[in-house]
Each structure stands twice: as C-alpha cells, then as structure tokens.
Amino acid sequence: MHACKSVDLVVACLLEDQGVLSVGATCCSLDRGSVGVDRSSSSGTCWLMESLRWVLWVILMAVGGVLGVEARARRPGNVTIGALITFDSVIGRSAKTAIELAVADVNRDGSVLNGTYFSVVEQDTKCSGFIGIIQGLQLMEKKVVAVVGPQSSGIAHVVSHVVDELHIPLLSFAATDPTLAASQYPFFLRATHSDLFQMAALADLVAHFAWRELTLIYVDNDYGRAALDALGDQLDAKRSRVSYRAPFPPGADRTTISDLLLRVSMMESRVIVVHASPDSGLDIFAAAHSLGMMSSGYVWLATDWLTAVLDSSPPGKTTSILQGVVTLRHYTPDSDAKKSLMSRFAVRQNQSTSMNAYGLFAYDAVWIAARAIDQLLADGSDVTFSDDARLRGDNQTGSTLRLGALKVFDQGEQLLGKMTLLNFTGVTGRVQFGDDRSLRDPAYEVLNVGGSGVRRVGYWSNRTRLSVTAPGQSKKKEQELYSVIWPGETVKTPRGWVFPNNGKALRIGVPYRTTYKQFVSKDRGPDGASGYCIDVFKAAVALLAYPVPVTYVLVGDGVKNPSYGELVQRVAEGELDAAVGDISIVTNRTRVVDFTQPYVESGLVIVTAVREKASSAWAFLKPFTAEMWAVTGGFFLFVGAVVWVLEHRTNTEFRGSPRKQLVTVFWFSFSTMFFAHRENTVSTLGRLVLIIWLFVVLIINSSYTASLTSILTVQQLSTGIQGLDGLIASSDPIGFQVGSFARSYLMQELGVPASRLRELAISDYASSLQLGPRNGGVAAIVDELPYVQLFLSTNCQFRTVGQEFTKSGWGFAFQRDSPLAVDLSTAILTLSENGDLQRIHDKWLSPGQCASQGSDVGADRLNLTSFWGLFLICGVACFVALLIFFFRTLRQYFRYHDHPPLPLPVDGGSGRMSSRRPARLASIRELMTFVDMKEAEVKRRKKMGQDTGRSSRLDTAAPSFSSSV
C-alpha cells in the first residue's frame, strides 16, 4: 500500500519538475530520500522507487524535447521589417548603414528572436513625397510587420494613414513635425524627439541673451511650417516674437535664396534662425557669407539639421562659412555600445564620415521593433496577415494598382502595445515612450561653430533647461552657458537688432498742440515739428550708435489739442511707429505700447484762484483761535500760581501782603511770555516747572510769529477748496485740459461725476477761474504739473493747493517690444546725467515773472489741536510738582506738632509733668497758617521747642533724686 503511494508521488514530482503538473510541497523531500515512505521499513522498496524515478525522468525528457521542437516549429523562420529612407541624403546615408548594422546585431544576439531570422526591406523615397508614397505602398505588399522611417515629415503624414488601416507600426527616427500626433495617427511612434522641444530650447536661448525679436528662415513645407508655429508659441511665453518670416521653397536655387537674404538684411532684427533640411541648408549660409551677413552684429541660430551635416562631413570642410553660428544637437550620452557602433560605421564609410544623431535613432528604432517582435512571439502569438475586404473589391473592378496585395497585419495592435511599453538602454540613452508616443526626456547640446570644428557651450533639457551640466548629472554650477564666440570673432553679445535698412523712416506721431506750443507743435522748418519734447527726442537719438531716420506726422486738426489716448492707440495698432510729445505714462497706455524712461516728472495738481485779503486793526488776534487764546491765557495764570505756591515758603520775593503777592503772581505769569520775569526761583520744583513752561512759551511765540506773518502777507483762496479732499467733497465744477487723461482719472479713480467736469483749453483757464463756479466758471482746475507751472509763471493771481496726488512722467511711446525704446531710455538717462536735459528745459520753459512768488495760500489759524501735547506736558509737570510740595509740607506739619515749641504748665495735683498738645489737623486755619509760615521759621521754632523740652525734663528729674537720697 505504501509502495503504491510512493510511486504516485514520484510520478507527480517528476511531472512537476517538467512543468506539466503542480503538486505543491509534496515533493519537497524527494531528494532527501523521503517521499512519504519510512525508509527503514524496507530497503528494497526504496530501491524500486529510485529506479522508477529515473525511468520516468527519461521518458518525460523525451516528451518535453518533442514538445519544444514543436513549439519552436510554430515560431516563423523569418520576420521582416521595412525601412523608408532617402538613400542619397545626409540623414539617409547614416540611417541606411545604421539600420543594416542593427539588423546584423539582432541576428547575432541569441537572446532576441532566437531561432527567427530578422530581415529588413529598404525602399528609397528619393526626397520626393510622391515617390515616397509609392515606395511606402510597395513596402506594405511585402508583409512587413513594422516600418522604420520615413525620415521626411511630409511622407510620414501620408504613410501614417496607410499603416493605420493595415495595423503596421510606423517607427520614425527623423520625422520631427510636432503635428504628427498619436491622437491622429494611432500607429505612429516617434523614435526621436519632437521639434516642439527644439523650439523650446531656441526660445530659451533667445531669452537668455535678452533678444526680443528674431527672423525665421524656414523651408516652406509641413516640416518648416510646423516648426514656425511651435517656435512662435514658445517665444510668446518669453515675451519675444518672430518679427519676420522668410520661407523658401524646397529645392530653391542660389538666386532665390540670395533674394530672400537681401530682404532679411533690410529687416530690423539681426537674430536669424535657420530651420531647413540638411541637404539644402548650407546653401543659405553660403549665400549669407557672400552677402557679408556672417559679420559682426549678426546672430545665426540653426536647428539640429546643421549638426547632422557637420557630423556627416569631413572635419573642417564646411565650417569656414559657419563661423560664430550656434546650433543644437540631440544629446546622446557616451557608452561602450555607442562607441562600438560609431567605430563600425566609420569602417563601413572608409573613415570619411561619422554617424549623425539620426543614424543613432535609426539604430535604436530597429532594436525597438526586434524586442517588441520577440516579446510578441514569446507570448505564443503568430505572425499572420489577412485581406481587407475593401481592397479586395478594388481588384474585382479591374484596377491595375494591385491594392489587394496590401494585407492587414492581424497582430499589429499587440505589437504596437509591446513597443509602447518597452524600456531599455540603447545607443541614444534610455529608450522609453511617453504618453505622446515620442521618446522621453528630450535633451540637446548647444554648440558653437568656430575654427575648424565646434565646441559645446552648454546643454538644454526639458527638466533643467539651459545648463553647463549634462542632463542626468547633478547640477554643479548655476551658470547656464559658457561664453559664445559670435560672428566677427567677438565674445560680446550682439544687440540683436539694428535700424531697418529698408529705405523707410520711422513714422513719428507728434501732437499738434494749439496752446503752450513750447512743449511740441507744428513748425515751418524741415522737420515740421518743434518744441521741448522734439529737442529731447533729437538729443536722445543723437546718442545712439546707429542712425534713425524719422518722419514727423502731426496728429490733430490745429483747432484744439488732440486726444493723447487716440494718439497712443494709433501707435499700438501699427499706424505709427512711435509717438513723441508730452505723453503721460499711465497704466492703461502701458498695456498697449512701450514707453521710454520718463524725461519729465509729472503729476496731477489742483489750481484755484486766490485774492488779497485786506488787513484789519485786529489782525494780531487771528493767528490763534478763541479757544487757543483762552487756554494759553489760563495756563499763564495757572503756571504763575503753581510757581507762587512752590516758592512762597522759601523765596522772600513771593512773600508779603496779600495784595503784593497777587500782583507778583500776575506779573510773573505774563512776563514769562517775553522771558522778562525778574523774580528768581530758588526751589527745585519751581525751577523744574519754570523750565518746562518757558519751553512751551518758546514754541507758542514762534508759532504765533510765523502765523501772523503769513496772515499779513499771503493771499487767500477765493473758494473753500484747499486740497484733494475738499475738491472731491464739493459740488462745484472742475476744469481739465482738452485731451488730458485727467478726465478719466477723476471719474474712474476719484469717483467725480461727469456732470462736474468741464473741458477747457489752457487759454481759457484764467477766465474760467476768475468767473468762479457761481458765474459759469470753475472752482478749480486739475492738470499736470508741467502745464500748471507754465500757466502760473504768467498768471500770478492763481496758485496750486494741496499736494501732487499722482506720480507719473512723460515718455516717448513705441510699439510693443520695440528695442528702440530700450536704447532711447538709456540715452535719456545719459542726457539727465550730463545736464543736457536741464539745458533743453531752460531753453524752452524759462520761468516767468511770477515764478519767484510762493505758492502758499490761505494760511490757517492755529488752534489748540496743534499744541495740546505741549500743554499736557506742562500741566502734568505742574501737577506732579504740587503733589510733591504738598506731601513734603504735610510731612513737616506732622513733625512740627510732634515737637511743640513751648513747654506746658505742670499739673500740681498729680505731681506729674503734663502738657496740652494740640490735636493733629485740628483745623484748616491752623494748617493754612503753617503753610504760610516761612520754612526757615518752622525749622527755627522746631529747634527751639526741642531745646526747651530737654531743659524741662532735667528740672523735673532733680527733686526726685534728692528725696530718694
């Protein structure tokens, strides 16, 4: 019985060893000679079990071998992929060799496609979209399971439609068009990086060197136009833009390219980006070199097509026409596999060229296909194709296109899924697809062409952006790029723009002012405009390092001043290139144009009429209000009384008859106003109170003098408006200059209703203010400080009230992102530093006859609010002094009664000495008498009382001693 069970376990364990059956842990002790049988029971039984085990093992091995042969027999003997490339092209030559080397490496690697031969069918697209489509269809007829390529984005767009229908994955190693999206083409995989990242790198370069505009030269096809859109989006985020687009047709000849470059040279921007194909891009630089456009001042940036050319060309062959160019190259980390591949490629090419980055991507694309096919076959899937009913119907109609030969790959979706999940290390680094089915972690090298080769000045990646540290390494330096040698062999960063050499002068809008033409207005001279603003502009332009031809365009009808808001809007819309004049820099204008540095400080102020006020016989009372007079007089008497109290007991000058003391208090109080008091203070508390009071008197005297002087000399306001608060609170009409932004500011910022606002020409200011609000005029005028200063210089009967309630300035307006605004700002600062700006100001805006008069108006009367702090300090000092004085006096009073000055009679009945001591604080009269007593007299009587008391005690003690004896 036990033997039978043991045999069953042996069979089960052997089956489990072969993977046929799983019996868990029942076989765990088989190798130890225990399979559920007691070995000590029967040695023969154990020998039988071991024999059976070996026999069954041999049988199962034989069966397994047969099954393995059958399984291998189910794997296809050959799997074919396709390749769509242009054989005779810069990218195609590298890619063709790389693909062939990759196929050979796959077949040599026993860990991939073991037992299945891997082959490739290559088709030449000949750089033609039409031929590329034909070659793509012919490739599909050969039952390929995947396609590597094409290298052209245009062909990729068309072929992607075909592979989507036939379920054949398309692995492109060079189609970088960002519009080739997986959402539109499900079977398209980009085995390289999208141009979207390359354009982001270029935008970061532009921002790094602080350029605002650039010119883009690009091939006019899907590849070039998609890059234009991508670059524009990236530049917008950096507040830069493509100012000029220069497309050229594919296959353009040298004449066409030269004409294009001549137009580019007449543009403002000197930052030029070239996005072309590797086979025609060098023609652009050859033409630019012959036109002298590779000289100092130019900036040339090229996309990665240029490095593909340089890597595929013999050293030094093409660099002579590329000096100073900055270009990008796909970053691929160094590895042994990469070095081995580059070495074998050089041998195949007879050491004449090197493999470019696209050849490396093509090599990895083949491995992507091979690894995915290997995983598909390992899962037991077969490689089968089926007919498409729609294509079969086409054959029945008698078509000669043989579209019926195109078969649908049945396992295409499974193979596509395997590809998207791959993650391995190739010659280009980590190979893994992102959600957009493009390779993850794009990175580029930033290269600078110089001498006979190129040097790396930094890196760019979508994680670290610009850096001198290679992607994937810890960032050691904060530096973004090393120095660049620009065209003309200079390391100084070019400005990036010049004034356009296209024969067009800048159209400068100038306000046609009808009043105060000193600022700017029409002129009969050759410029057509003159004034302070025009001279400042000319002086600033003269400081620039390049000529700026201008044409002044007058804006306005000459009847009234133009609207400055409309003038700025015309600049923003491109109708004018700039605006020069007395243009205020305000928030809503800075949103649509760029301003230079202010050349005049400005702000809104309030102007109102003033009148001379006739003096009166009682004018000396007006500096103080009635309340102030009352409090001041009261404090004089109060302080005098306090000093009298503090000095009365110690100072003979404050003693005498009641009449004399009352006169002394009044005289001392009011004589301190002029510091003419003749009584000396001897007590410490009295001196403290007097010092504080004299300080208060000094302040009051100074304030009174200043206020009285102001009242007797200054003018008074005709209205009650004394500042911004009074202007807003009143209901009187307010004037503002025609075309000024003051109207919108008063309404939108201060909430003044439009019904109160009156639009006035500066020539009407005086009459409107003189009429006043009750006679059809205005109560005040709100205008900018430069206008008001010029107005007041000839109109002495008006003054400004309050303070400037806005802070702004005048500047020159330019279109957004105009580099001329930056250069002119620097020039204006130079004018300010060297004094030329002030000299121009004095030339046009000389002060008038009223400039020397002050602008103080409406001197206010001084009230108690301004002085209550001083009175409080003085009052507290007096209170504290009186408190200390009375405390000391009461203390002396109590001590005085403890030592009576005269002895009292002796009581004969008791034989004891008695004295009649007065009760403490017996009466207010007694206390007042004590307070009125001189302090010296108190001390004298106190001492006399102490001496008399000692004598009385000695006389009383003598008889008592005699009787006892």
DAJO-V146787 format. One record per backbone hydrogen bond with DSSP energy under -1.0 kcal/mol. CO is the residue of the C=O (numbers start at 0). NH is the residue of the N-H. If there is no record, write none. Layout:
# DAJO-V146787
<<CO NH> <CO NH>>
This chain:
# DAJO-V146787
<<0 4> <1 5> <2 6> <3 7> <4 8> <5 9> <6 10> <7 11> <8 12> <9 13> <10 14> <11 15> <12 16> <13 17> <14 19> <14 20> <15 18> <22 25> <24 27> <26 29> <28 33> <29 32> <37 40> <41 45> <42 46> <43 47> <44 48> <45 49> <46 50> <47 51> <48 52> <49 53> <50 54> <51 55> <52 56> <53 57> <54 58> <55 59> <56 60> <57 61> <58 62> <59 63> <60 64> <61 65> <62 66> <63 67> <64 68> <65 69> <66 70> <67 71> <68 72> <69 73> <76 116> <78 118> <79 144> <80 120> <81 147> <82 122> <84 124> <86 88> <88 92> <89 93> <90 94> <91 95> <92 96> <93 97> <94 98> <95 99> <96 100> <97 101> <98 102> <99 103> <100 104> <101 105> <102 106> <103 107> <104 108> <108 111> <112 115> <116 78> <118 80> <120 82> <122 84> <124 127> <127 131> <128 132> <129 133> <130 134> <131 135> <132 136> <133 137> <134 138> <135 139> <136 140> <138 141> <139 142> <145 81> <146 170> <147 83> <151 155> <152 156> <153 157> <154 158> <155 159> <157 161> <158 162> <159 163> <160 164> <161 165> <162 166> <162 167> <165 408> <168 146> <169 188> <170 148> <171 190> <173 175> <175 194> <176 179> <178 180> <180 184> <184 187> <186 169> <188 171> <191 438> <193 196> <194 198> <195 199> <196 200> <197 201> <198 202> <199 203> <200 204> <201 205> <202 206> <203 207> <204 208> <205 210> <206 209> <211 240> <213 242> <213 243> <214 272> <215 245> <216 274> <217 247> <218 220> <220 224> <221 225> <222 226> <223 227> <224 228> <225 229> <226 230> <227 231> <228 232> <229 233> <230 234> <231 235> <232 236> <234 237> <234 239> <235 238> <240 213> <243 215> <245 217> <247 219> <248 251> <252 256> <253 257> <254 258> <255 259> <256 260> <257 261> <258 262> <259 263> <260 264> <263 266> <267 497> <269 298> <270 214> <271 300> <272 216> <273 302> <274 218> <276 279> <276 280> <280 283> <280 284> <281 285> <282 286> <283 287> <284 288> <285 289> <286 290> <287 292> <288 291> <294 297> <298 271> <299 325> <300 273> <302 305> <303 307> <304 308> <305 309> <306 310> <307 311> <310 353> <313 316> <317 320> <318 321> <321 324> <324 448> <325 301> <326 446> <328 444> <334 338> <335 339> <336 340> <337 341> <338 342> <339 343> <340 344> <341 345> <342 346> <343 347> <344 348> <345 350> <346 349> <348 351> <355 359> <356 360> <357 361> <358 362> <359 363> <360 364> <361 365> <362 366> <363 367> <364 368> <365 369> <366 370> <367 371> <368 372> <369 373> <370 374> <371 375> <372 376> <373 377> <374 378> <375 380> <376 379> <383 409> <385 407> <387 391> <388 392> <390 394> <391 395> <393 398> <394 397> <401 404> <402 405> <407 385> <408 411> <410 414> <411 415> <412 416> <413 417> <414 418> <415 419> <418 421> <423 430> <425 428> <428 425> <430 423> <431 439> <433 436> <436 189> <437 433> <441 461> <442 330> <443 459> <444 328> <445 456> <446 326> <447 454> <448 323> <449 452> <452 449> <454 447> <456 481> <457 445> <458 466> <459 443> <460 464> <466 458> <469 472> <478 467> <485 488> <489 485> <495 269> <505 550> <506 576> <506 577> <507 552> <508 579> <509 554> <510 512> <515 518> <517 531> <518 532> <520 529> <527 522> <529 520> <530 534> <531 535> <532 536> <533 537> <534 538> <535 539> <536 540> <537 541> <540 543> <548 505> <550 507> <552 509> <554 511> <562 566> <563 567> <564 568> <565 569> <566 570> <567 571> <568 572> <569 574> <569 575> <570 573> <576 814> <577 508> <578 812> <580 582> <582 810> <583 585> <585 589> <588 591> <588 592> <593 813> <599 809> <601 807> <602 784> <603 804> <604 782> <605 800> <606 780> <607 798> <608 717> <610 715> <615 618> <617 620> <618 621> <622 861> <624 628> <625 629> <626 630> <627 631> <628 632> <629 633> <630 634> <631 635> <632 636> <633 637> <634 638> <635 639> <636 640> <637 641> <638 642> <639 643> <640 644> <641 645> <642 646> <643 647> <646 650> <648 934> <650 653> <651 654> <656 660> <657 661> <658 662> <659 663> <660 664> <661 665> <662 666> <663 667> <664 668> <665 669> <666 670> <670 673> <670 675> <682 686> <683 687> <684 688> <685 689> <686 690> <687 691> <688 692> <689 693> <690 694> <691 695> <692 696> <693 697> <694 698> <695 699> <696 700> <697 701> <698 702> <699 703> <700 704> <701 705> <702 706> <703 707> <704 708> <705 709> <706 710> <707 711> <709 713> <714 857> <715 610> <722 726> <723 727> <724 728> <725 729> <732 778> <733 757> <734 781> <735 759> <736 739> <738 563> <740 744> <741 745> <742 746> <743 747> <744 748> <744 749> <745 751> <752 755> <753 756> <755 733> <757 735> <759 737> <760 763> <761 764> <763 767> <764 768> <765 769> <766 770> <767 771> <767 777> <771 774> <771 776> <779 734> <780 606> <782 604> <783 787> <784 788> <785 789> <786 790> <787 791> <788 792> <790 793> <792 849> <794 797> <796 609> <798 607> <807 601> <808 584> <809 598> <811 595> <812 578> <813 593> <814 817> <817 820> <818 822> <819 823> <820 824> <821 825> <822 826> <823 827> <824 828> <825 829> <826 830> <827 831> <828 832> <829 833> <830 836> <834 838> <835 839> <836 840> <837 841> <838 842> <839 843> <840 844> <847 850> <849 852> <861 624> <862 865> <863 866> <863 867> <866 870> <867 871> <868 872> <869 873> <870 874> <871 875> <872 876> <873 877> <874 878> <875 879> <876 880> <877 881> <878 882> <879 883> <880 884> <881 885> <882 886> <883 887> <884 888> <885 889> <886 890> <887 891> <888 892> <889 893> <890 894> <891 895> <892 896> <893 897> <906 910> <911 906> <914 916> <918 921> <922 926> <923 927> <924 928> <925 929> <926 930> <927 931> <933 937> <934 938> <935 939> <936 940> <937 941> <938 942> <939 943> <940 944> <941 945> <942 946> <943 947> <944 948> <945 949> <946 950> <947 951> <948 952> <949 953> <950 954> <951 955> <952 956> <953 957> <956 960> <957 961> <958 962> <959 963> <960 964>>
